[in-house]
Amino acid sequence: MDEELKSRKVNELVDFQHIIHSMVKDDNVLIGISDLSDATGVSQTQLRYWLEKGYLKSRGTAKKKKFIYGTVFFVRMIKKYQDEGFTLASAVEHTKRHSTMIEAIKKMVFDRLENVQEEEKCTLIDLGVFDPQENKHLFASVTENGTKFELH
């Protein structure tokens, strides 16, 4: 492989990693309470009540509440639990536990993702060095039928 092609592949990888990192980090996208209500099906009145109770966090001023994009998923999970019959307090506790798991997954992707490449029949995701065998990388091979792990 010539140097120009190598350089282009490295630049594409760096650009891709930057895109993934910015997607994983959702605190730079802010939405208003109206958009949050539309995205979740929870009324603005209910969202204000949850804010008042400390179940949600907002940015902005007292009159112009702004929420990070991740709040959409947080509110959707609370609503799902409430729809299943949980009390608000219990729904929030369950949602907080799941949010911790989601944050761990985001951190894993942020820490381990090294490369993604399209193959003819699958997408290969390079998750970096396989710790027990430092001369190999762990790959996730993703197809429409599922995901399998491989060592290369």
CNS distance restraints for C-alpha pairs under 8 A (distance, minus, plus):
assign (resid   1 and name CA) (resid   5 and name CA) 6.57 0.50 0.50
assign (resid   1 and name CA) (resid   6 and name CA) 6.63 0.50 0.50
assign (resid   2 and name CA) (resid   6 and name CA) 6.36 0.50 0.50
assign (resid   3 and name CA) (resid   7 and name CA) 6.01 0.50 0.50
assign (resid   4 and name CA) (resid   8 and name CA) 6.18 0.50 0.50
assign (resid   5 and name CA) (resid   9 and name CA) 6.20 0.50 0.50
assign (resid   6 and name CA) (resid  10 and name CA) 6.21 0.50 0.50
assign (resid   7 and name CA) (resid  11 and name CA) 6.19 0.50 0.50
assign (resid   8 and name CA) (resid  12 and name CA) 6.13 0.50 0.50
assign (resid   9 and name CA) (resid  13 and name CA) 6.14 0.50 0.50
assign (resid  10 and name CA) (resid  14 and name CA) 6.19 0.50 0.50
assign (resid  11 and name CA) (resid  15 and name CA) 6.10 0.50 0.50
assign (resid  12 and name CA) (resid  16 and name CA) 6.02 0.50 0.50
assign (resid  13 and name CA) (resid  17 and name CA) 6.03 0.50 0.50
assign (resid  13 and name CA) (resid 114 and name CA) 7.92 0.50 0.50
assign (resid  13 and name CA) (resid 115 and name CA) 6.36 0.50 0.50
assign (resid  14 and name CA) (resid  18 and name CA) 6.10 0.50 0.50
assign (resid  15 and name CA) (resid  19 and name CA) 6.26 0.50 0.50
assign (resid  16 and name CA) (resid  20 and name CA) 6.21 0.50 0.50
assign (resid  17 and name CA) (resid  21 and name CA) 6.01 0.50 0.50
assign (resid  17 and name CA) (resid 113 and name CA) 7.58 0.50 0.50
assign (resid  17 and name CA) (resid 114 and name CA) 7.35 0.50 0.50
assign (resid  17 and name CA) (resid 115 and name CA) 7.58 0.50 0.50
assign (resid  18 and name CA) (resid  22 and name CA) 6.13 0.50 0.50
assign (resid  19 and name CA) (resid  23 and name CA) 6.17 0.50 0.50
assign (resid  20 and name CA) (resid  24 and name CA) 6.14 0.50 0.50
assign (resid  20 and name CA) (resid 110 and name CA) 7.62 0.50 0.50
assign (resid  21 and name CA) (resid  25 and name CA) 6.16 0.50 0.50
assign (resid  21 and name CA) (resid 110 and name CA) 6.06 0.50 0.50
assign (resid  22 and name CA) (resid  26 and name CA) 7.17 0.50 0.50
assign (resid  24 and name CA) (resid 106 and name CA) 6.09 0.50 0.50
assign (resid  24 and name CA) (resid 110 and name CA) 7.15 0.50 0.50
assign (resid  26 and name CA) (resid  68 and name CA) 6.58 0.50 0.50
assign (resid  26 and name CA) (resid  69 and name CA) 5.93 0.50 0.50
assign (resid  26 and name CA) (resid  70 and name CA) 6.21 0.50 0.50
assign (resid  27 and name CA) (resid  68 and name CA) 5.21 0.50 0.50
assign (resid  27 and name CA) (resid  69 and name CA) 6.84 0.50 0.50
assign (resid  27 and name CA) (resid  70 and name CA) 7.53 0.50 0.50
assign (resid  28 and name CA) (resid  68 and name CA) 6.97 0.50 0.50
assign (resid  29 and name CA) (resid  68 and name CA) 5.67 0.50 0.50
assign (resid  29 and name CA) (resid  69 and name CA) 5.66 0.50 0.50
assign (resid  30 and name CA) (resid  66 and name CA) 5.77 0.50 0.50
assign (resid  30 and name CA) (resid  67 and name CA) 5.21 0.50 0.50
assign (resid  30 and name CA) (resid  68 and name CA) 4.69 0.50 0.50
assign (resid  30 and name CA) (resid  69 and name CA) 5.96 0.50 0.50
assign (resid  31 and name CA) (resid  35 and name CA) 6.15 0.50 0.50
assign (resid  31 and name CA) (resid  36 and name CA) 6.63 0.50 0.50
assign (resid  31 and name CA) (resid  66 and name CA) 5.37 0.50 0.50
assign (resid  31 and name CA) (resid  67 and name CA) 5.26 0.50 0.50
assign (resid  31 and name CA) (resid  68 and name CA) 6.50 0.50 0.50
assign (resid  31 and name CA) (resid  69 and name CA) 6.67 0.50 0.50
assign (resid  32 and name CA) (resid  36 and name CA) 6.21 0.50 0.50
assign (resid  32 and name CA) (resid  64 and name CA) 7.30 0.50 0.50
assign (resid  32 and name CA) (resid  65 and name CA) 5.99 0.50 0.50
assign (resid  32 and name CA) (resid  66 and name CA) 4.72 0.50 0.50
assign (resid  32 and name CA) (resid  67 and name CA) 6.29 0.50 0.50
assign (resid  33 and name CA) (resid  37 and name CA) 6.04 0.50 0.50
assign (resid  33 and name CA) (resid  44 and name CA) 6.45 0.50 0.50
assign (resid  33 and name CA) (resid  47 and name CA) 7.66 0.50 0.50
assign (resid  33 and name CA) (resid  65 and name CA) 6.22 0.50 0.50
assign (resid  33 and name CA) (resid  66 and name CA) 6.55 0.50 0.50
assign (resid  33 and name CA) (resid  67 and name CA) 7.32 0.50 0.50
assign (resid  34 and name CA) (resid  38 and name CA) 6.24 0.50 0.50
assign (resid  34 and name CA) (resid  44 and name CA) 6.60 0.50 0.50
assign (resid  35 and name CA) (resid  39 and name CA) 6.02 0.50 0.50
assign (resid  36 and name CA) (resid  40 and name CA) 6.14 0.50 0.50
assign (resid  36 and name CA) (resid  42 and name CA) 7.98 0.50 0.50
assign (resid  36 and name CA) (resid  67 and name CA) 7.75 0.50 0.50
assign (resid  36 and name CA) (resid  71 and name CA) 7.94 0.50 0.50
assign (resid  36 and name CA) (resid  72 and name CA) 6.22 0.50 0.50
assign (resid  37 and name CA) (resid  41 and name CA) 5.54 0.50 0.50
assign (resid  37 and name CA) (resid  42 and name CA) 5.10 0.50 0.50
assign (resid  37 and name CA) (resid  43 and name CA) 5.50 0.50 0.50
assign (resid  37 and name CA) (resid  44 and name CA) 5.71 0.50 0.50
assign (resid  37 and name CA) (resid  47 and name CA) 7.52 0.50 0.50
assign (resid  38 and name CA) (resid  42 and name CA) 7.43 0.50 0.50
assign (resid  39 and name CA) (resid  72 and name CA) 6.75 0.50 0.50
assign (resid  40 and name CA) (resid  72 and name CA) 6.40 0.50 0.50
assign (resid  40 and name CA) (resid  75 and name CA) 6.62 0.50 0.50
assign (resid  40 and name CA) (resid  76 and name CA) 5.53 0.50 0.50
assign (resid  42 and name CA) (resid  46 and name CA) 6.49 0.50 0.50
assign (resid  42 and name CA) (resid  47 and name CA) 6.76 0.50 0.50
assign (resid  42 and name CA) (resid  75 and name CA) 7.86 0.50 0.50
assign (resid  42 and name CA) (resid  79 and name CA) 7.40 0.50 0.50
assign (resid  43 and name CA) (resid  47 and name CA) 6.28 0.50 0.50
assign (resid  44 and name CA) (resid  48 and name CA) 6.10 0.50 0.50
assign (resid  45 and name CA) (resid  49 and name CA) 6.30 0.50 0.50
assign (resid  46 and name CA) (resid  50 and name CA) 6.26 0.50 0.50
assign (resid  47 and name CA) (resid  51 and name CA) 6.18 0.50 0.50
assign (resid  47 and name CA) (resid  56 and name CA) 7.94 0.50 0.50
assign (resid  48 and name CA) (resid  52 and name CA) 6.11 0.50 0.50
assign (resid  49 and name CA) (resid  53 and name CA) 6.22 0.50 0.50
assign (resid  50 and name CA) (resid  54 and name CA) 6.22 0.50 0.50
assign (resid  50 and name CA) (resid  55 and name CA) 5.16 0.50 0.50
assign (resid  50 and name CA) (resid  56 and name CA) 5.93 0.50 0.50
assign (resid  51 and name CA) (resid  55 and name CA) 5.74 0.50 0.50
assign (resid  51 and name CA) (resid  56 and name CA) 4.83 0.50 0.50
assign (resid  51 and name CA) (resid  57 and name CA) 6.44 0.50 0.50
assign (resid  51 and name CA) (resid  58 and name CA) 7.68 0.50 0.50
assign (resid  55 and name CA) (resid  92 and name CA) 6.96 0.50 0.50
assign (resid  56 and name CA) (resid  71 and name CA) 7.82 0.50 0.50
assign (resid  57 and name CA) (resid  67 and name CA) 7.24 0.50 0.50
assign (resid  58 and name CA) (resid  65 and name CA) 5.90 0.50 0.50
assign (resid  58 and name CA) (resid  66 and name CA) 5.45 0.50 0.50
assign (resid  58 and name CA) (resid  67 and name CA) 5.04 0.50 0.50
assign (resid  58 and name CA) (resid  68 and name CA) 7.62 0.50 0.50
assign (resid  59 and name CA) (resid  65 and name CA) 5.90 0.50 0.50
assign (resid  59 and name CA) (resid  66 and name CA) 4.88 0.50 0.50
assign (resid  59 and name CA) (resid  67 and name CA) 6.07 0.50 0.50
assign (resid  60 and name CA) (resid  64 and name CA) 5.80 0.50 0.50
assign (resid  60 and name CA) (resid  65 and name CA) 5.18 0.50 0.50
assign (resid  60 and name CA) (resid  66 and name CA) 5.40 0.50 0.50
assign (resid  61 and name CA) (resid  65 and name CA) 5.92 0.50 0.50
assign (resid  67 and name CA) (resid  71 and name CA) 6.30 0.50 0.50
assign (resid  68 and name CA) (resid  72 and name CA) 7.96 0.50 0.50
assign (resid  69 and name CA) (resid  73 and name CA) 7.88 0.50 0.50
assign (resid  70 and name CA) (resid  74 and name CA) 6.50 0.50 0.50
assign (resid  71 and name CA) (resid  75 and name CA) 5.96 0.50 0.50
assign (resid  72 and name CA) (resid  76 and name CA) 6.11 0.50 0.50
assign (resid  73 and name CA) (resid  77 and name CA) 6.12 0.50 0.50
assign (resid  74 and name CA) (resid  78 and name CA) 6.38 0.50 0.50
assign (resid  74 and name CA) (resid  95 and name CA) 6.64 0.50 0.50
assign (resid  74 and name CA) (resid  99 and name CA) 7.29 0.50 0.50
assign (resid  75 and name CA) (resid  79 and name CA) 6.12 0.50 0.50
assign (resid  76 and name CA) (resid  80 and name CA) 6.10 0.50 0.50
assign (resid  77 and name CA) (resid  81 and name CA) 6.30 0.50 0.50
assign (resid  77 and name CA) (resid  91 and name CA) 7.83 0.50 0.50
assign (resid  77 and name CA) (resid  95 and name CA) 5.93 0.50 0.50
assign (resid  78 and name CA) (resid  82 and name CA) 6.20 0.50 0.50
assign (resid  78 and name CA) (resid  88 and name CA) 7.44 0.50 0.50
assign (resid  78 and name CA) (resid  91 and name CA) 5.16 0.50 0.50
assign (resid  78 and name CA) (resid  92 and name CA) 5.73 0.50 0.50
assign (resid  78 and name CA) (resid  94 and name CA) 7.98 0.50 0.50
assign (resid  78 and name CA) (resid  95 and name CA) 6.01 0.50 0.50
assign (resid  79 and name CA) (resid  83 and name CA) 6.01 0.50 0.50
assign (resid  79 and name CA) (resid  91 and name CA) 7.71 0.50 0.50
assign (resid  80 and name CA) (resid  84 and name CA) 6.37 0.50 0.50
assign (resid  81 and name CA) (resid  85 and name CA) 6.56 0.50 0.50
assign (resid  81 and name CA) (resid  86 and name CA) 5.51 0.50 0.50
assign (resid  81 and name CA) (resid  91 and name CA) 5.18 0.50 0.50
assign (resid  81 and name CA) (resid  94 and name CA) 7.98 0.50 0.50
assign (resid  82 and name CA) (resid  86 and name CA) 4.72 0.50 0.50
assign (resid  82 and name CA) (resid  87 and name CA) 6.15 0.50 0.50
assign (resid  82 and name CA) (resid  88 and name CA) 6.43 0.50 0.50
assign (resid  82 and name CA) (resid  91 and name CA) 6.09 0.50 0.50
assign (resid  86 and name CA) (resid  90 and name CA) 5.94 0.50 0.50
assign (resid  86 and name CA) (resid  91 and name CA) 5.61 0.50 0.50
assign (resid  87 and name CA) (resid  91 and name CA) 5.96 0.50 0.50
assign (resid  88 and name CA) (resid  92 and name CA) 6.14 0.50 0.50
assign (resid  89 and name CA) (resid  93 and name CA) 6.35 0.50 0.50
assign (resid  90 and name CA) (resid  94 and name CA) 6.25 0.50 0.50
assign (resid  91 and name CA) (resid  95 and name CA) 6.08 0.50 0.50
assign (resid  92 and name CA) (resid  96 and name CA) 6.07 0.50 0.50
assign (resid  93 and name CA) (resid  97 and name CA) 6.41 0.50 0.50
assign (resid  94 and name CA) (resid  98 and name CA) 6.40 0.50 0.50
assign (resid  95 and name CA) (resid  99 and name CA) 5.97 0.50 0.50
assign (resid  96 and name CA) (resid 100 and name CA) 6.30 0.50 0.50
assign (resid  97 and name CA) (resid 101 and name CA) 6.68 0.50 0.50
assign (resid  98 and name CA) (resid 102 and name CA) 6.24 0.50 0.50
assign (resid  99 and name CA) (resid 103 and name CA) 6.10 0.50 0.50
assign (resid 100 and name CA) (resid 104 and name CA) 6.30 0.50 0.50
assign (resid 101 and name CA) (resid 105 and name CA) 6.37 0.50 0.50
assign (resid 102 and name CA) (resid 106 and name CA) 6.22 0.50 0.50
assign (resid 103 and name CA) (resid 107 and name CA) 6.10 0.50 0.50
assign (resid 104 and name CA) (resid 108 and name CA) 6.15 0.50 0.50
assign (resid 105 and name CA) (resid 109 and name CA) 6.27 0.50 0.50
assign (resid 106 and name CA) (resid 110 and name CA) 6.06 0.50 0.50
assign (resid 107 and name CA) (resid 111 and name CA) 5.91 0.50 0.50
assign (resid 108 and name CA) (resid 112 and name CA) 5.80 0.50 0.50
assign (resid 108 and name CA) (resid 113 and name CA) 7.89 0.50 0.50
assign (resid 109 and name CA) (resid 113 and name CA) 5.38 0.50 0.50
assign (resid 112 and name CA) (resid 127 and name CA) 5.03 0.50 0.50
assign (resid 112 and name CA) (resid 128 and name CA) 5.83 0.50 0.50
assign (resid 113 and name CA) (resid 125 and name CA) 7.36 0.50 0.50
assign (resid 113 and name CA) (resid 126 and name CA) 6.16 0.50 0.50
assign (resid 113 and name CA) (resid 127 and name CA) 4.82 0.50 0.50
assign (resid 113 and name CA) (resid 128 and name CA) 6.60 0.50 0.50
assign (resid 114 and name CA) (resid 125 and name CA) 7.74 0.50 0.50
assign (resid 114 and name CA) (resid 126 and name CA) 5.42 0.50 0.50
assign (resid 114 and name CA) (resid 127 and name CA) 5.79 0.50 0.50
assign (resid 114 and name CA) (resid 128 and name CA) 5.78 0.50 0.50
assign (resid 115 and name CA) (resid 125 and name CA) 5.95 0.50 0.50
assign (resid 115 and name CA) (resid 126 and name CA) 4.98 0.50 0.50
assign (resid 115 and name CA) (resid 127 and name CA) 7.40 0.50 0.50
assign (resid 116 and name CA) (resid 123 and name CA) 6.99 0.50 0.50
assign (resid 116 and name CA) (resid 124 and name CA) 5.66 0.50 0.50
assign (resid 116 and name CA) (resid 125 and name CA) 4.51 0.50 0.50
assign (resid 116 and name CA) (resid 126 and name CA) 6.10 0.50 0.50
assign (resid 117 and name CA) (resid 123 and name CA) 5.81 0.50 0.50
assign (resid 117 and name CA) (resid 124 and name CA) 5.33 0.50 0.50
assign (resid 117 and name CA) (resid 125 and name CA) 6.67 0.50 0.50
assign (resid 118 and name CA) (resid 122 and name CA) 6.40 0.50 0.50
assign (resid 118 and name CA) (resid 123 and name CA) 4.61 0.50 0.50
assign (resid 118 and name CA) (resid 124 and name CA) 6.40 0.50 0.50
assign (resid 119 and name CA) (resid 123 and name CA) 5.66 0.50 0.50
assign (resid 119 and name CA) (resid 124 and name CA) 7.05 0.50 0.50
assign (resid 121 and name CA) (resid 143 and name CA) 6.86 0.50 0.50
assign (resid 122 and name CA) (resid 141 and name CA) 6.23 0.50 0.50
assign (resid 122 and name CA) (resid 142 and name CA) 5.43 0.50 0.50
assign (resid 122 and name CA) (resid 143 and name CA) 4.85 0.50 0.50
assign (resid 122 and name CA) (resid 144 and name CA) 7.99 0.50 0.50
assign (resid 123 and name CA) (resid 141 and name CA) 5.80 0.50 0.50
assign (resid 123 and name CA) (resid 142 and name CA) 5.14 0.50 0.50
assign (resid 123 and name CA) (resid 143 and name CA) 6.69 0.50 0.50
assign (resid 124 and name CA) (resid 139 and name CA) 6.28 0.50 0.50
assign (resid 124 and name CA) (resid 140 and name CA) 5.74 0.50 0.50
assign (resid 124 and name CA) (resid 141 and name CA) 4.72 0.50 0.50
assign (resid 124 and name CA) (resid 142 and name CA) 6.40 0.50 0.50
assign (resid 125 and name CA) (resid 139 and name CA) 5.34 0.50 0.50
assign (resid 125 and name CA) (resid 140 and name CA) 5.01 0.50 0.50
assign (resid 125 and name CA) (resid 141 and name CA) 6.47 0.50 0.50
assign (resid 125 and name CA) (resid 142 and name CA) 7.79 0.50 0.50
assign (resid 126 and name CA) (resid 137 and name CA) 6.86 0.50 0.50
assign (resid 126 and name CA) (resid 138 and name CA) 6.15 0.50 0.50
assign (resid 126 and name CA) (resid 139 and name CA) 4.61 0.50 0.50
assign (resid 126 and name CA) (resid 140 and name CA) 6.66 0.50 0.50
assign (resid 127 and name CA) (resid 137 and name CA) 6.83 0.50 0.50
assign (resid 127 and name CA) (resid 138 and name CA) 5.36 0.50 0.50
assign (resid 127 and name CA) (resid 139 and name CA) 5.71 0.50 0.50
assign (resid 127 and name CA) (resid 140 and name CA) 7.36 0.50 0.50
assign (resid 128 and name CA) (resid 137 and name CA) 5.07 0.50 0.50
assign (resid 128 and name CA) (resid 138 and name CA) 5.86 0.50 0.50
assign (resid 128 and name CA) (resid 139 and name CA) 7.67 0.50 0.50
assign (resid 129 and name CA) (resid 133 and name CA) 7.60 0.50 0.50
assign (resid 129 and name CA) (resid 134 and name CA) 5.66 0.50 0.50
assign (resid 129 and name CA) (resid 135 and name CA) 7.13 0.50 0.50
assign (resid 129 and name CA) (resid 136 and name CA) 5.80 0.50 0.50
assign (resid 129 and name CA) (resid 137 and name CA) 4.30 0.50 0.50
assign (resid 129 and name CA) (resid 138 and name CA) 6.22 0.50 0.50
assign (resid 130 and name CA) (resid 134 and name CA) 5.65 0.50 0.50
assign (resid 130 and name CA) (resid 135 and name CA) 7.67 0.50 0.50
assign (resid 130 and name CA) (resid 136 and name CA) 5.72 0.50 0.50
assign (resid 130 and name CA) (resid 137 and name CA) 5.08 0.50 0.50
assign (resid 130 and name CA) (resid 138 and name CA) 5.30 0.50 0.50
assign (resid 130 and name CA) (resid 151 and name CA) 7.70 0.50 0.50
assign (resid 136 and name CA) (resid 151 and name CA) 6.10 0.50 0.50
assign (resid 136 and name CA) (resid 152 and name CA) 5.30 0.50 0.50
assign (resid 137 and name CA) (resid 151 and name CA) 5.65 0.50 0.50
assign (resid 137 and name CA) (resid 152 and name CA) 5.39 0.50 0.50
assign (resid 138 and name CA) (resid 149 and name CA) 6.90 0.50 0.50
assign (resid 138 and name CA) (resid 150 and name CA) 5.94 0.50 0.50
assign (resid 138 and name CA) (resid 151 and name CA) 4.89 0.50 0.50
assign (resid 138 and name CA) (resid 152 and name CA) 6.74 0.50 0.50
assign (resid 139 and name CA) (resid 149 and name CA) 5.59 0.50 0.50
assign (resid 139 and name CA) (resid 150 and name CA) 5.13 0.50 0.50
assign (resid 139 and name CA) (resid 151 and name CA) 6.12 0.50 0.50
assign (resid 139 and name CA) (resid 152 and name CA) 7.37 0.50 0.50
assign (resid 140 and name CA) (resid 147 and name CA) 6.38 0.50 0.50
assign (resid 140 and name CA) (resid 148 and name CA) 5.70 0.50 0.50
assign (resid 140 and name CA) (resid 149 and name CA) 4.57 0.50 0.50
assign (resid 140 and name CA) (resid 150 and name CA) 6.38 0.50 0.50
assign (resid 141 and name CA) (resid 147 and name CA) 5.51 0.50 0.50
assign (resid 141 and name CA) (resid 148 and name CA) 5.20 0.50 0.50
assign (resid 141 and name CA) (resid 149 and name CA) 6.03 0.50 0.50
assign (resid 141 and name CA) (resid 150 and name CA) 7.16 0.50 0.50
assign (resid 142 and name CA) (resid 146 and name CA) 5.95 0.50 0.50
assign (resid 142 and name CA) (resid 147 and name CA) 4.44 0.50 0.50
assign (resid 142 and name CA) (resid 148 and name CA) 6.64 0.50 0.50
assign (resid 143 and name CA) (resid 147 and name CA) 6.24 0.50 0.50
